[in-house]
Amino acid sequence: MQKRLFPLTLAKMALTAAPPSVVARATEIVVQRIHRRHPKLFANLAKLSKAVVFFEPTDAAPYRFALTLGQAPVRFFVLAPHEQQEQPDATISGSLQDLIAMLEGREDGDTLFFSRAIQVVGDTSVIVGLRNTLDREEMDLRDEILSLFGPFAKPAEAFLSLADTFGMRLYERIKTIHETSLS
């Protein structure tokens, strides 16, 4: 059975259009669910050296995400646009698709780094520890989000797929119109 991918177009649209408070609350809910379903992952992240890692999706502006390691509780949260934050120990930037693929373990972080799909700035030992910890845990972000819907997960999955397909078609149509107007 082919792995169902995360609805990237829908996620990008939501990250671009949603107000910071909505993105922050939705992120908090998903992270709480992941914590309940993967407590070992969070326990292992808390055992790492104390650090802050920023995740910067290059194609889902304007948000960045921060992960605090090496302490309990481990926190993963949204940084609002232009929010000033202390300097992170490391930053990983790349497309939303590549960042999620790395998180889920579908793509190897080293491969993404050496192919320049992601960029790493800062303390690489923090990133190596994070990568090794994530590699030991199987996670599917789409399934984590769908689990929030309980018995309505199947209809929610159908809706997400439909909405993502619609979003992708809308994006392509707008892109075509834009390119045509520039010619």
C-alpha positions as CSV (number, residue, x, y, z in Angstrom):
1,M,0.0,0.0,0.0
2,Q,1.4,3.4,-1.0
3,K,2.0,5.8,1.8
4,R,-0.4,8.7,1.9
5,L,1.4,12.0,1.9
6,F,0.7,15.0,4.0
7,P,-1.6,17.5,2.2
8,L,1.1,20.0,1.5
9,T,-0.8,22.4,-0.6
10,L,-3.5,22.7,2.0
11,A,-0.9,23.1,4.8
12,K,0.9,25.9,2.8
13,M,-2.4,27.7,2.2
14,A,-3.3,27.5,5.9
15,L,0.1,28.7,7.0
16,T,0.0,31.6,4.6
17,A,-3.6,32.7,5.3
18,A,-4.3,31.8,8.9
19,P,-3.8,34.2,11.8
20,P,-0.9,33.5,14.1
21,S,-3.2,32.5,17.0
22,V,-4.9,29.8,14.9
23,V,-1.6,28.4,13.6
24,A,-0.2,28.4,17.2
25,R,-3.3,26.6,18.6
26,A,-3.5,24.1,15.8
27,T,0.2,23.3,16.2
28,E,-0.2,23.0,20.0
29,I,-3.1,20.5,19.6
30,V,-1.1,18.3,17.1
31,V,2.0,18.4,19.2
32,Q,0.0,17.3,22.3
33,R,-1.5,14.4,20.3
34,I,2.0,13.3,19.1
35,H,3.2,13.5,22.7
36,R,0.4,11.2,23.9
37,R,1.0,8.8,21.0
38,H,4.8,8.9,21.1
39,P,5.9,9.5,24.7
40,K,9.2,7.7,24.1
41,L,10.1,10.2,21.4
42,F,9.6,13.1,23.8
43,A,11.5,11.4,26.6
44,N,14.4,10.8,24.3
45,L,14.4,14.4,23.1
46,A,14.4,15.6,26.7
47,K,17.6,13.5,27.2
48,L,19.5,15.4,24.5
49,S,21.8,18.3,25.3
50,K,19.8,21.5,26.1
51,A,19.3,23.4,22.8
52,V,16.8,25.3,20.7
53,V,16.3,24.4,17.1
54,F,14.4,26.5,14.6
55,F,12.6,25.0,11.6
56,E,12.1,27.4,8.8
57,P,9.9,26.3,5.9
58,T,11.1,28.3,2.9
59,D,7.8,27.9,1.0
60,A,5.2,28.3,3.7
61,A,5.9,31.8,4.9
62,P,5.6,33.6,7.3
63,Y,5.9,31.1,10.1
64,R,8.9,29.5,11.8
65,F,8.8,26.8,14.4
66,A,11.0,26.2,17.5
67,L,11.9,23.0,19.3
68,T,13.4,23.0,22.7
69,L,15.4,20.0,23.6
70,G,17.3,18.7,26.6
71,Q,14.6,19.5,29.1
72,A,11.2,18.4,30.2
73,P,8.8,19.3,28.8
74,V,10.2,19.3,25.3
75,R,8.3,22.1,23.4
76,F,7.5,22.6,19.8
77,F,5.8,25.8,19.0
78,V,5.2,28.5,16.4
79,L,7.1,31.7,16.2
80,A,4.8,34.4,14.9
81,P,5.9,36.4,11.9
82,H,8.7,38.8,12.8
83,E,8.6,37.6,16.4
84,Q,12.0,38.3,18.0
85,Q,13.4,35.3,19.7
86,E,16.7,34.5,21.2
87,Q,19.3,33.1,18.8
88,P,18.7,29.3,18.2
89,D,21.5,26.8,18.7
90,A,20.7,25.5,15.2
91,T,18.3,26.2,12.3
92,I,17.1,23.9,9.7
93,S,15.5,25.4,6.6
94,G,14.0,23.9,3.5
95,S,10.7,23.2,1.8
96,L,7.8,22.2,4.0
97,Q,7.7,18.9,2.1
98,D,11.4,18.2,2.9
99,L,11.1,19.2,6.5
100,I,8.0,16.9,7.0
101,A,9.7,14.0,5.1
102,M,12.7,14.3,7.4
103,L,10.5,14.5,10.5
104,E,8.6,11.4,9.4
105,G,11.7,9.5,8.4
106,R,10.7,9.1,4.8
107,E,13.8,11.0,3.8
108,D,17.2,10.8,5.4
109,G,18.4,14.1,6.8
110,D,21.9,13.6,5.6
111,T,20.7,13.0,2.1
112,L,18.5,16.1,2.2
113,F,21.5,18.1,3.5
114,F,24.0,16.9,1.0
115,S,21.6,17.4,-1.9
116,R,21.0,20.9,-0.5
117,A,17.3,20.4,-0.1
118,I,17.7,21.5,3.5
119,Q,20.2,23.9,5.0
120,V,21.6,23.7,8.5
121,V,23.1,26.6,10.3
122,G,24.5,26.4,13.8
123,D,25.6,23.6,16.1
124,T,25.6,20.5,13.9
125,S,25.9,18.2,17.0
126,V,22.5,19.3,18.0
127,I,21.1,18.4,14.6
128,V,22.9,15.0,14.6
129,G,21.4,14.2,18.0
130,L,17.9,15.3,16.8
131,R,18.2,13.3,13.6
132,N,19.3,10.2,15.5
133,T,16.4,10.5,17.9
134,L,13.8,11.0,15.1
135,D,15.2,8.1,13.2
136,R,14.4,5.8,16.0
137,E,10.7,6.7,16.0
138,E,8.1,6.0,13.2
139,M,5.7,8.8,12.7
140,D,3.2,9.8,10.1
141,L,2.1,13.4,10.5
142,R,-1.0,12.9,8.4
143,D,-2.1,10.0,10.6
144,E,-1.4,12.0,13.8
145,I,-3.6,14.8,12.6
146,L,-6.4,12.4,11.4
147,S,-6.3,10.7,14.8
148,L,-7.7,13.9,16.3
149,F,-11.0,13.2,14.5
150,G,-11.6,9.8,16.2
151,P,-14.4,7.9,14.5
152,F,-14.6,10.7,11.9
153,A,-11.0,10.1,10.7
154,K,-12.0,8.5,7.4
155,P,-14.4,11.3,6.3
156,A,-11.8,13.9,7.5
157,E,-9.1,12.1,5.4
158,A,-11.4,12.2,2.3
159,F,-12.1,15.9,3.0
160,L,-8.3,16.7,3.4
161,S,-7.5,14.9,0.2
162,L,-10.3,16.6,-1.7
163,A,-9.3,20.1,-0.3
164,D,-5.6,19.5,-1.1
165,T,-6.4,18.4,-4.6
166,F,-8.6,21.5,-5.0
167,G,-5.9,23.7,-3.6
168,M,-3.3,22.2,-5.9
169,R,-5.5,22.8,-8.9
170,L,-6.3,26.4,-7.8
171,Y,-2.5,27.1,-7.3
172,E,-1.7,25.7,-10.8
173,R,-4.4,27.8,-12.4
174,I,-3.3,31.0,-10.6
175,K,0.3,30.2,-11.5
176,T,-0.7,29.8,-15.2
177,I,-2.7,33.0,-15.2
178,H,0.2,34.9,-13.6
179,E,2.8,33.5,-16.1
180,T,0.5,34.4,-19.0
181,S,0.0,37.9,-17.8
182,L,3.8,38.4,-17.5
183,S,4.4,37.2,-21.2
